[in-house]
Amino acid sequence: SLSETLEPHEIVSQLNEYLSAMTPIIFANQGIIDKFVGDEIMAYFGAPVNPEDHSWRAVKTAIEMQEALVSLRARWKANGRPDIRIGIGVNTGSVIMGNIGSSQYMDFTLIGDAVNLGARLCSIAAPGEILISPSCHEKVRGRVAVLKSTETPVKGRAHTVTVHSISTIHPV
């Protein structure tokens, strides 16, 4: 929606400020950025090395990103800049990594149902919300405060998914 009201250079400036604040948080938690798509950041944890706590690192990153955004939003407001709020989806599961594309263009990325569900959770997360999947919840149970759990229809799935909304402020 910012694209409708701002000049392209203003959008790029604010997105770069936002992405510059989020990138170190991902890296500090041993995440790897796959790509930026506007204000969306696709990141993964647990590859190529698979530490046992990779799910926790992903959730911790999401919490820290939401906390960092509070400071950014206050600065933007003080400078008369538009507000940006994000919803985050986190899933745990098996994926395949590799070059995907055609003979003319290849992109190194992750593919699999786990990626799709993570993206779907992101798309249904409300601004300021972090949604985690059942498989992720199983790995971080006891380390996060679940605010609510709901059976949610998810695009591309035959059955509803139990989605857990977690606290963005204080892990347990």
NUNU-728315 format. One record per residue: x, y, z of N, C-alpha, C, O, CB in turn; residue in one letter. Coordinates in nm, 3 decimals. Glycine has a CB too. Example, Ala and Ser with C-alpha at 12.3 -4.5 7.8 and 13.67 -1.06 7.14 Angstrom:
       nu       nv       nw      cau      cav      caw       cu       cv       cw       ou       ov       ow      cbu      cbv      cbw  type
    1.319   -0.569    0.780    1.230   -0.450    0.780    1.320   -0.330    0.780    1.424   -0.332    0.846    1.131   -0.447    0.905     A
    1.285   -0.225    0.708    1.367   -0.106    0.714    1.290    0.003    0.787    1.341    0.114    0.804    1.408   -0.060    0.572     S
# end
This chain:
       nu       nv       nw      cau      cav      caw       cu       cv       cw       ou       ov       ow      cbu      cbv      cbw  type
    0.081   -0.120    0.000    0.000    0.000    0.000    0.085    0.126    0.000    0.039    0.232   -0.043   -0.092    0.000    0.120     S
    0.209    0.117    0.048    0.296    0.234    0.046    0.326    0.279   -0.096    0.347    0.398   -0.122    0.426    0.205    0.120     L
    0.328    0.185   -0.188    0.359    0.217   -0.327    0.257    0.314   -0.387    0.289    0.388   -0.480    0.364    0.091   -0.410     S
    0.136    0.314   -0.334    0.033    0.405   -0.384    0.054    0.548   -0.338    0.010    0.642   -0.405   -0.103    0.357   -0.340     E
    0.121    0.566   -0.226    0.130    0.699   -0.166    0.270    0.760   -0.167    0.284    0.881   -0.146    0.081    0.693   -0.026     T
    0.372    0.680   -0.190    0.509    0.731   -0.185    0.576    0.723   -0.321    0.538    0.643   -0.407    0.591    0.654   -0.082     L
    0.675    0.806   -0.338    0.759    0.798   -0.457    0.849    0.675   -0.443    0.883    0.635   -0.332    0.844    0.929   -0.475     E
    0.889    0.615   -0.555    0.974    0.495   -0.549    1.100    0.513   -0.464    1.136    0.422   -0.390    1.014    0.454   -0.688     P
    1.167    0.628   -0.474    1.290    0.647   -0.395    1.261    0.651   -0.245    1.345    0.611   -0.165    1.361    0.776   -0.438     H
    1.140    0.699   -0.206    1.103    0.700   -0.065    1.077    0.558   -0.014    1.114    0.523    0.098    0.978    0.788   -0.044     E
    1.013    0.477   -0.098    0.986    0.338   -0.062    1.118    0.263   -0.045    1.137    0.191    0.053    0.898    0.270   -0.169     I
    1.208    0.280   -0.141    1.337    0.212   -0.136    1.414    0.253   -0.011    1.475    0.168    0.055    1.420    0.242   -0.262     V
    1.413    0.380    0.021    1.484    0.429    0.139    1.431    0.364    0.267    1.508    0.318    0.351    1.473    0.581    0.149     S
    1.299    0.363    0.282    1.241    0.306    0.404    1.256    0.154    0.408    1.284    0.098    0.514    1.092    0.343    0.413     Q
    1.239    0.087    0.294    1.260   -0.058    0.291    1.404   -0.093    0.324    1.429   -0.189    0.398    1.224   -0.115    0.153     L
    1.500   -0.018    0.272    1.640   -0.046    0.301    1.670   -0.026    0.449    1.748   -0.101    0.507    1.731    0.044    0.217     N
    1.609    0.076    0.510    1.627    0.097    0.654    1.570   -0.020    0.733    1.633   -0.070    0.826    1.561    0.230    0.698     E
    1.451   -0.063    0.695    1.386   -0.177    0.760    1.470   -0.304    0.742    1.499   -0.373    0.839    1.245   -0.197    0.703     Y
    1.507   -0.335    0.618    1.583   -0.458    0.591    1.720   -0.454    0.657    1.772   -0.557    0.700    1.598   -0.478    0.439     L
    1.780   -0.335    0.666    1.910   -0.321    0.734    1.899   -0.346    0.883    1.996   -0.390    0.946    1.967   -0.182    0.709     S
    1.783   -0.319    0.942    1.763   -0.347    1.084    1.733   -0.495    1.109    1.771   -0.549    1.213    1.648   -0.261    1.139     A
    1.667   -0.560    1.016    1.626   -0.700    1.035    1.739   -0.800    1.002    1.750   -0.904    1.067    1.505   -0.730    0.949     M
    1.820   -0.768    0.904    1.925   -0.860    0.859    2.019   -0.903    0.972    2.043   -1.023    0.986    2.005   -0.796    0.748     T
    2.073   -0.810    1.052    2.164   -0.854    1.160    2.097   -0.945    1.263    2.163   -1.030    1.323    2.221   -0.733    1.230     P
    1.968   -0.927    1.283    1.895   -1.013    1.378    1.893   -1.156    1.325    1.917   -1.251    1.400    1.750   -0.961    1.402     I
    1.866   -1.172    1.197    1.865   -1.305    1.136    2.003   -1.367    1.145    2.017   -1.483    1.185    1.818   -1.297    0.989     I
    2.105   -1.291    1.107    2.242   -1.344    1.109    2.289   -1.377    1.251    2.359   -1.476    1.271    2.338   -1.244    1.046     F
    2.250   -1.296    1.349    2.291   -1.321    1.488    2.236   -1.452    1.540    2.293   -1.513    1.630    2.247   -1.207    1.578     A
    2.123   -1.496    1.484    2.062   -1.622    1.526    2.094   -1.736    1.431    2.025   -1.838    1.429    1.911   -1.605    1.537     N
    2.198   -1.717    1.351    2.250   -1.818    1.257    2.150   -1.853    1.146    2.147   -1.966    1.097    2.287   -1.943    1.332     Q
    2.069   -1.754    1.108    1.980   -1.772    0.995    2.048   -1.730    0.865    2.149   -1.660    0.866    1.851   -1.693    1.015     G
    1.991   -1.775    0.757    2.040   -1.740    0.625    1.923   -1.678    0.548    1.813   -1.732    0.548    2.098   -1.867    0.549     I
    1.949   -1.566    0.485    1.845   -1.500    0.406    1.842   -1.562    0.268    1.943   -1.565    0.197    1.869   -1.347    0.398     I
    1.724   -1.611    0.229    1.704   -1.665    0.095    1.674   -1.553   -0.003    1.732   -1.547   -0.111    1.591   -1.768    0.095     D
    1.581   -1.462    0.037    1.548   -1.352   -0.052    1.466   -1.247    0.020    1.406   -1.272    0.125    1.471   -1.402   -0.174     K
    1.467   -1.127   -0.039    1.378   -1.019    0.000    1.272   -1.006   -0.109    1.304   -1.009   -0.227    1.456   -0.884    0.020     F
    1.146   -0.993   -0.068    1.036   -0.967   -0.162    0.958   -0.851   -0.103    0.869   -0.871   -0.020    0.944   -1.097   -0.185     V
    0.990   -0.730   -0.145    0.931   -0.612   -0.082    0.974   -0.608    0.063    1.094   -0.608    0.092    0.776   -0.614   -0.093     G
    0.878   -0.603    0.156    0.913   -0.603    0.298    0.918   -0.744    0.356    0.943   -0.761    0.475    0.814   -0.519    0.377     D
    0.894   -0.845    0.273    0.902   -0.984    0.319    1.047   -1.033    0.312    1.119   -1.006    0.217    0.811   -1.075    0.233     E
    1.086   -1.104    0.417    1.219   -1.165    0.421    1.199   -1.315    0.435    1.140   -1.361    0.533    1.306   -1.108    0.539     I
    1.246   -1.390    0.338    1.244   -1.535    0.349    1.380   -1.578    0.402    1.482   -1.560    0.336    1.210   -1.605    0.211     M
    1.380   -1.634    0.521    1.503   -1.679    0.585    1.486   -1.823    0.628    1.374   -1.870    0.650    1.541   -1.588    0.705     A
    1.597   -1.892    0.641    1.591   -2.030    0.689    1.699   -2.056    0.791    1.801   -1.987    0.796    1.603   -2.128    0.573     Y
    1.674   -2.157    0.872    1.761   -2.194    0.983    1.780   -2.345    0.977    1.689   -2.418    0.937    1.701   -2.150    1.122     F
    1.897   -2.392    1.015    1.918   -2.536    1.019    1.975   -2.595    0.892    1.970   -2.716    0.874    1.791   -2.603    1.050     G
    2.027   -2.514    0.803    2.090   -2.565    0.681    2.205   -2.470    0.646    2.189   -2.349    0.664    1.986   -2.577    0.562     A
    2.314   -2.516    0.600    2.345   -2.654    0.569    2.374   -2.740    0.691    2.371   -2.863    0.683    2.461   -2.659    0.476     P
    2.404   -2.678    0.806    2.423   -2.752    0.930    2.289   -2.753    1.002    2.216   -2.653    0.997    2.537   -2.689    1.020     V
    2.254   -2.862    1.068    2.124   -2.876    1.130    2.135   -2.881    1.282    2.123   -2.989    1.341    2.054   -3.001    1.077     N
    2.158   -2.765    1.348    2.164   -2.768    1.494    2.027   -2.804    1.550    1.924   -2.771    1.492    2.212   -2.632    1.551     P
    2.028   -2.872    1.663    1.902   -2.921    1.721    1.805   -2.807    1.752    1.683   -2.827    1.750    1.931   -2.999    1.847     E
    1.858   -2.688    1.781    1.770   -2.578    1.821    1.736   -2.482    1.707    1.706   -2.366    1.732    1.835   -2.501    1.932     D
    1.741   -2.528    1.583    1.715   -2.437    1.470    1.574   -2.379    1.473    1.554   -2.265    1.431    1.738   -2.510    1.339     H
    1.477   -2.455    1.520    1.341   -2.401    1.529    1.334   -2.288    1.631    1.269   -2.185    1.608    1.241   -2.512    1.567     S
    1.402   -2.308    1.744    1.405   -2.202    1.844    1.475   -2.078    1.789    1.429   -1.966    1.814    1.476   -2.251    1.971     W
    1.582   -2.095    1.715    1.653   -1.980    1.657    1.560   -1.901    1.565    1.563   -1.778    1.564    1.778   -2.027    1.580     R
    1.478   -1.971    1.488    1.385   -1.904    1.396    1.279   -1.826    1.475    1.248   -1.712    1.440    1.317   -2.008    1.304     A
    1.225   -1.887    1.579    1.122   -1.819    1.659    1.182   -1.702    1.735    1.122   -1.595    1.742    1.056   -1.919    1.758     V
    1.300   -1.721    1.791    1.369   -1.613    1.862    1.395   -1.496    1.768    1.380   -1.380    1.806    1.502   -1.664    1.923     K
    1.432   -1.526    1.646    1.454   -1.422    1.546    1.325   -1.345    1.520    1.326   -1.222    1.515    1.506   -1.483    1.414     T
    1.214   -1.416    1.505    1.085   -1.351    1.481    1.050   -1.256    1.596    1.005   -1.144    1.572    0.974   -1.456    1.463     A
    1.070   -1.301    1.719    1.041   -1.217    1.836    1.130   -1.093    1.835    1.081   -0.982    1.856    1.063   -1.297    1.967     I
    1.258   -1.111    1.809    1.352   -0.999    1.808    1.322   -0.902    1.693    1.341   -0.781    1.707    1.496   -1.050    1.797     E
    1.275   -0.954    1.581    1.238   -0.867    1.469    1.119   -0.779    1.506    1.118   -0.659    1.479    1.206   -0.951    1.344     M
    1.019   -0.838    1.569    0.902   -0.759    1.610    0.943   -0.653    1.712    0.893   -0.541    1.708    0.793   -0.851    1.668     Q
    1.032   -0.689    1.805    1.078   -0.592    1.905    1.157   -0.480    1.839    1.140   -0.363    1.876    1.164   -0.662    2.012     E
    1.244   -0.511    1.743    1.323   -0.409    1.673    1.234   -0.316    1.592    1.264   -0.197    1.579    1.427   -0.476    1.581     A
    1.126   -0.369    1.540    1.036   -0.287    1.460    0.967   -0.179    1.544    0.931   -0.074    1.492    0.931   -0.376    1.393     L
    0.949   -0.204    1.673    0.889   -0.104    1.761    0.974    0.023    1.759    0.920    0.134    1.748    0.876   -0.159    1.907     V
    1.105    0.009    1.770    1.195    0.126    1.767    1.193    0.195    1.632    1.189    0.318    1.625    1.338    0.084    1.801     S
    1.197    0.116    1.526    1.192    0.175    1.392    1.064    0.254    1.371    1.067    0.366    1.319    1.204    0.065    1.285     L
    0.952    0.197    1.412    0.823    0.264    1.393    0.818    0.396    1.469    0.763    0.494    1.419    0.708    0.172    1.439     R
    0.875    0.399    1.589    0.877    0.524    1.667    0.960    0.629    1.594    0.920    0.746    1.588    0.933    0.499    1.810     A
    1.074    0.590    1.540    1.160    0.683    1.466    1.089    0.733    1.340    1.093    0.852    1.309    1.294    0.616    1.429     R
    1.024    0.641    1.268    0.953    0.681    1.147    0.841    0.779    1.180    0.821    0.878    1.110    0.896    0.557    1.075     W
    0.767    0.751    1.286    0.657    0.839    1.326    0.710    0.978    1.359    0.652    1.079    1.317    0.581    0.781    1.446     K
    0.820    0.984    1.435    0.879    1.113    1.473    0.925    1.192    1.351    0.927    1.315    1.353    0.998    1.091    1.568     A
    0.961    1.121    1.245    1.008    1.186    1.122    0.898    1.201    1.017    0.925    1.237    0.903    1.124    1.108    1.063     N
    0.774    1.172    1.057    0.662    1.187    0.964    0.661    1.085    0.851    0.601    1.109    0.746    0.665    1.323    0.906     G
    0.725    0.972    0.873    0.729    0.868    0.770    0.618    0.766    0.795    0.569    0.755    0.907    0.867    0.797    0.768     R
    0.579    0.693    0.691    0.470    0.596    0.706    0.507    0.480    0.798    0.624    0.447    0.818    0.429    0.541    0.570     P
    0.404    0.420    0.852    0.417    0.306    0.942    0.430    0.177    0.861    0.364    0.160    0.758    0.296    0.298    1.038     D
    0.515    0.088    0.907    0.525   -0.047    0.851    0.511   -0.143    0.966    0.584   -0.134    1.065    0.660   -0.070    0.772     I
    0.416   -0.236    0.955    0.400   -0.342    1.053    0.407   -0.474    0.979    0.371   -0.482    0.862    0.265   -0.329    1.132     R
    0.454   -0.576    1.047    0.474   -0.705    0.982    0.407   -0.818    1.061    0.398   -0.813    1.183    0.623   -0.734    0.965     I
    0.362   -0.917    0.988    0.320   -1.044    1.045    0.425   -1.146    1.003    0.477   -1.140    0.892    0.176   -1.085    0.999     G
    0.455   -1.240    1.091    0.560   -1.338    1.065    0.504   -1.479    1.078    0.427   -1.508    1.170    0.679   -1.318    1.161     I
    0.542   -1.568    0.986    0.507   -1.709    0.992    0.632   -1.792    1.004    0.730   -1.768    0.934    0.426   -1.751    0.870     G
    0.630   -1.892    1.094    0.744   -1.980    1.114    0.696   -2.125    1.108    0.601   -2.163    1.176    0.815   -1.951    1.250     V
    0.764   -2.203    1.025    0.732   -2.345    1.012    0.861   -2.425    1.023    0.969   -2.375    0.993    0.660   -2.375    0.879     N
    0.849   -2.549    1.065    0.962   -2.642    1.074    0.929   -2.763    0.988    0.819   -2.818    0.997    0.991   -2.684    1.223     T
    1.024   -2.804    0.905    1.001   -2.921    0.822    1.112   -2.942    0.721    1.208   -2.865    0.714    0.868   -2.908    0.750     G
    1.098   -3.048    0.645    1.199   -3.084    0.545    1.179   -3.005    0.417    1.066   -2.981    0.373    1.193   -3.235    0.515     S
    1.290   -2.964    0.358    1.289   -2.892    0.231    1.403   -2.944    0.145    1.489   -3.019    0.191    1.302   -2.737    0.253     V
    1.400   -2.904    0.021    1.515   -2.929   -0.065    1.570   -2.793   -0.106    1.495   -2.700   -0.135    1.476   -3.016   -0.190     I
    1.702   -2.783   -0.108    1.769   -2.659   -0.148    1.839   -2.685   -0.280    1.898   -2.791   -0.302    1.870   -2.610   -0.038     M
    1.832   -2.587   -0.366    1.907   -2.602   -0.490    1.870   -2.497   -0.591    1.790   -2.407   -0.565    1.885   -2.739   -0.548     G
    1.929   -2.511   -0.708    1.901   -2.420   -0.818    1.771   -2.461   -0.885    1.755   -2.575   -0.929    2.018   -2.419   -0.919     N
    1.680   -2.367   -0.891    1.550   -2.389   -0.951    1.536   -2.289   -1.066    1.570   -2.172   -1.051    1.434   -2.373   -0.846     I
    1.487   -2.334   -1.178    1.465   -2.239   -1.286    1.474   -2.303   -1.422    1.434   -2.417   -1.443    1.563   -2.128   -1.278     G
    1.527   -2.226   -1.515    1.538   -2.269   -1.654    1.682   -2.260   -1.699    1.769   -2.219   -1.623    1.447   -2.184   -1.745     S
    1.706   -2.299   -1.822    1.843   -2.290   -1.874    1.889   -2.145   -1.887    2.009   -2.119   -1.892    1.852   -2.360   -2.010     S
    1.793   -2.050   -1.893    1.830   -1.909   -1.905    1.846   -1.838   -1.770    1.920   -1.740   -1.759    1.726   -1.837   -1.987     Q
    1.777   -1.888   -1.668    1.785   -1.823   -1.537    1.761   -1.924   -1.427    1.662   -1.997   -1.428    1.682   -1.707   -1.528     Y
    1.853   -1.927   -1.331    1.841   -2.015   -1.215    1.844   -1.931   -1.087    1.907   -1.826   -1.081    1.957   -2.121   -1.214     M
    1.773   -1.980   -0.988    1.769   -1.913   -0.859    1.792   -2.019   -0.752    1.721   -2.119   -0.749    1.634   -1.837   -0.837     D
    1.889   -1.998   -0.665    1.912   -2.091   -0.554    1.809   -2.060   -0.446    1.802   -1.947   -0.398    2.059   -2.079   -0.499     F
    1.730   -2.159   -0.409    1.623   -2.136   -0.312    1.583   -2.265   -0.243    1.644   -2.370   -0.267    1.502   -2.073   -0.379     T
    1.483   -2.258   -0.159    1.428   -2.373   -0.089    1.291   -2.404   -0.148    1.214   -2.314   -0.181    1.419   -2.348    0.065     L
    1.261   -2.533   -0.160    1.134   -2.578   -0.214    1.081   -2.689   -0.123    1.157   -2.770   -0.071    1.150   -2.628   -0.362     I
    0.950   -2.691   -0.106    0.886   -2.800   -0.033    0.763   -2.752    0.041    0.737   -2.632    0.053    0.984   -2.861    0.065     G
    0.687   -2.847    0.090    0.565   -2.817    0.162    0.593   -2.731    0.285    0.512   -2.645    0.321    0.494   -2.946    0.203     D
    0.707   -2.752    0.350    0.741   -2.673    0.469    0.757   -2.525    0.433    0.717   -2.438    0.511    0.870   -2.727    0.535     A
    0.815   -2.498    0.318    0.829   -2.359    0.272    0.691   -2.299    0.244    0.662   -2.187    0.284    0.919   -2.351    0.145     V
    0.608   -2.376    0.175    0.474   -2.327    0.141    0.393   -2.295    0.266    0.328   -2.190    0.272    0.399   -2.430    0.057     N
    0.396   -2.383    0.366    0.319   -2.357    0.487    0.373   -2.235    0.560    0.296   -2.153    0.609    0.321   -2.479    0.580     L
    0.504   -2.220    0.567    0.562   -2.101    0.630    0.516   -1.973    0.561    0.481   -1.875    0.628    0.716   -2.109    0.627     G
    0.515   -1.975    0.429    0.469   -1.858    0.353    0.321   -1.831    0.377    0.280   -1.716    0.389    0.494   -1.878    0.202     A
    0.241   -1.936    0.385    0.098   -1.919    0.410    0.074   -1.861    0.550   -0.012   -1.774    0.567    0.023   -2.055    0.396     R
    0.150   -1.908    0.648    0.137   -1.853    0.783    0.171   -1.704    0.783    0.104   -1.624    0.848    0.227   -1.929    0.882     L
    0.275   -1.669    0.711    0.314   -1.528    0.700    0.201   -1.446    0.640    0.172   -1.336    0.685    0.442   -1.514    0.615     C
    0.137   -1.501    0.538    0.033   -1.425    0.468   -0.093   -1.406    0.553   -0.169   -1.312    0.529   -0.003   -1.495    0.339     S
   -0.116   -1.493    0.652   -0.236   -1.478    0.735   -0.206   -1.415    0.871   -0.298   -1.385    0.948   -0.302   -1.612    0.756     I
   -0.078   -1.395    0.902   -0.042   -1.332    1.029   -0.083   -1.185    1.027   -0.056   -1.113    0.931    0.111   -1.346    1.057     A
   -0.147   -1.143    1.133   -0.187   -1.003    1.145   -0.063   -0.917    1.173    0.039   -0.969    1.219   -0.293   -0.985    1.259     A
   -0.071   -0.788    1.146    0.041   -0.701    1.180    0.079   -0.715    1.328   -0.008   -0.707    1.416    0.007   -0.554    1.148     P
    0.206   -0.735    1.354    0.255   -0.752    1.490    0.247   -0.894    1.543    0.289   -0.921    1.655    0.180   -0.663    1.581     G
    0.193   -0.986    1.463    0.170   -1.123    1.509    0.277   -1.218    1.457    0.332   -1.199    1.348    0.031   -1.172    1.464     E
    0.306   -1.320    1.536    0.392   -1.430    1.494    0.309   -1.557    1.503    0.257   -1.591    1.609    0.523   -1.441    1.583     I
    0.296   -1.626    1.391    0.225   -1.753    1.385    0.325   -1.865    1.364    0.414   -1.856    1.279    0.118   -1.753    1.272     L
    0.310   -1.972    1.442    0.397   -2.088    1.425    0.311   -2.211    1.397    0.196   -2.222    1.442    0.486   -2.110    1.549     I
    0.369   -2.302    1.323    0.300   -2.426    1.285    0.306   -2.527    1.399    0.381   -2.510    1.495    0.362   -2.485    1.156     S
    0.226   -2.634    1.387    0.233   -2.740    1.488    0.372   -2.803    1.499    0.418   -2.831    1.609    0.131   -2.849    1.456     P
    0.439   -2.825    1.386    0.572   -2.887    1.392    0.673   -2.795    1.459    0.761   -2.842    1.532    0.621   -2.923    1.251     S
    0.661   -2.666    1.437    0.749   -2.569    1.504    0.714   -2.563    1.653    0.804   -2.560    1.737    0.738   -2.429    1.439     C
    0.586   -2.559    1.684    0.542   -2.553    1.823    0.597   -2.671    1.903    0.640   -2.655    2.017    0.390   -2.550    1.832     H
    0.595   -2.788    1.842    0.647   -2.908    1.909    0.794   -2.889    1.948    0.837   -2.936    2.054    0.632   -3.030    1.817     E
    0.871   -2.822    1.863    1.015   -2.803    1.889    1.044   -2.693    1.991    1.148   -2.695    2.056    1.086   -2.769    1.759     K
    0.951   -2.596    2.006    0.978   -2.483    2.096    0.884   -2.481    2.216    0.883   -2.385    2.294    0.965   -2.352    2.020     V
    0.806   -2.586    2.231    0.710   -2.594    2.343    0.783   -2.567    2.475    0.890   -2.622    2.502    0.641   -2.734    2.347     R
    0.722   -2.480    2.556    0.782   -2.445    2.685    0.877   -2.328    2.679    0.918   -2.275    2.782    0.853   -2.563    2.741     G
    0.913   -2.286    2.558    1.006   -2.173    2.543    0.936   -2.046    2.496    0.996   -1.939    2.496    1.117   -2.209    2.445     R
    0.810   -2.058    2.457    0.733   -1.943    2.411    0.596   -1.944    2.478    0.544   -2.049    2.517    0.718   -1.943    2.256     V
    0.539   -1.827    2.490    0.403   -1.814    2.543    0.306   -1.815    2.426    0.310   -1.726    2.341    0.387   -1.685    2.630     A
    0.218   -1.915    2.423    0.117   -1.922    2.319   -0.003   -1.840    2.364   -0.062   -1.866    2.469    0.075   -2.070    2.289     V
   -0.038   -1.740    2.283   -0.152   -1.655    2.315   -0.284   -1.722    2.279   -0.381   -1.714    2.353   -0.141   -1.521    2.242     L
   -0.285   -1.789    2.163   -0.404   -1.863    2.121   -0.364   -1.964    2.015   -0.267   -1.947    1.943   -0.515   -1.766    2.067     K
   -0.442   -2.070    2.009   -0.427   -2.173    1.907   -0.561   -2.186    1.836   -0.665   -2.196    1.901   -0.380   -2.311    1.968     S
   -0.557   -2.186    1.704   -0.682   -2.195    1.627   -0.666   -2.290    1.511   -0.558   -2.301    1.451   -0.726   -2.057    1.577     T
   -0.773   -2.359    1.479   -0.779   -2.440    1.358   -0.809   -2.343    1.243   -0.912   -2.276    1.243   -0.889   -2.555    1.368     E
   -0.719   -2.337    1.147   -0.728   -2.236    1.043   -0.721   -2.300    0.905   -0.633   -2.382    0.880   -0.618   -2.132    1.058     T
   -0.813   -2.264    0.816   -0.797   -2.309    0.677   -0.676   -2.238    0.616   -0.658   -2.118    0.633   -0.926   -2.282    0.593     P
   -0.596   -2.314    0.545   -0.476   -2.259    0.482   -0.480   -2.292    0.333   -0.501   -2.407    0.295   -0.346   -2.314    0.549     V
   -0.460   -2.191    0.251   -0.463   -2.208    0.106   -0.368   -2.322    0.065   -0.254   -2.329    0.110   -0.423   -2.076    0.035     K
   -0.419   -2.408   -0.020   -0.336   -2.518   -0.070   -0.337   -2.642    0.017   -0.269   -2.740   -0.014   -0.197   -2.471   -0.085     G
   -0.414   -2.640    0.125   -0.422   -2.754    0.217   -0.563   -2.809    0.219   -0.660   -2.732    0.222   -0.377   -2.714    0.359     R
   -0.575   -2.940    0.218   -0.707   -3.004    0.222   -0.771   -2.992    0.360   -0.894   -2.988    0.372   -0.696   -3.151    0.182     A
   -0.688   -2.986    0.464   -0.739   -2.983    0.602   -0.690   -2.856    0.671   -0.590   -2.796    0.631   -0.694   -3.109    0.682     H
   -0.762   -2.817    0.775   -0.720   -2.701    0.853   -0.588   -2.733    0.924   -0.551   -2.849    0.941   -0.830   -2.661    0.956     T
   -0.520   -2.628    0.965   -0.393   -2.640    1.037   -0.410   -2.573    1.173   -0.470   -2.466    1.182   -0.274   -2.575    0.956     V
   -0.359   -2.634    1.277   -0.358   -2.571    1.408   -0.248   -2.467    1.407   -0.129   -2.500    1.399   -0.338   -2.676    1.524     T
   -0.287   -2.343    1.416   -0.193   -2.232    1.410   -0.180   -2.173    1.550   -0.280   -2.146    1.616   -0.239   -2.123    1.308     V
   -0.057   -2.152    1.594   -0.031   -2.098    1.728    0.020   -1.955    1.715    0.121   -1.930    1.649    0.072   -2.187    1.805     H
   -0.050   -1.862    1.777   -0.006   -1.723    1.783    0.073   -1.709    1.912    0.023   -1.741    2.020   -0.127   -1.622    1.777     S
    0.196   -1.661    1.901    0.282   -1.654    2.020    0.307   -1.509    2.060    0.293   -1.416    1.981    0.416   -1.725    1.995     I
    0.345   -1.493    2.185    0.377   -1.362    2.238    0.503   -1.309    2.172    0.600   -1.382    2.154    0.395   -1.367    2.391     S
    0.500   -1.182    2.136    0.617   -1.121    2.072    0.706   -1.050    2.172    0.810   -0.997    2.135    0.573   -1.024    1.965     T
    0.667   -1.048    2.297    0.743   -0.969    2.393    0.838   -1.055    2.478    0.959   -1.035    2.473    0.648   -0.893    2.483     I
    0.786   -1.147    2.553    0.872   -1.218    2.647    0.861   -1.369    2.631    0.759   -1.428    2.668    0.839   -1.180    2.790     H
    0.965   -1.432    2.577    0.963   -1.579    2.575    0.957   -1.632    2.718    1.000   -1.564    2.812    1.089   -1.635    2.502     P
    0.904   -1.750    2.733    0.890   -1.810    2.865    1.026   -1.854    2.916    1.037   -1.907    3.026    0.792   -1.930    2.862     V
# end
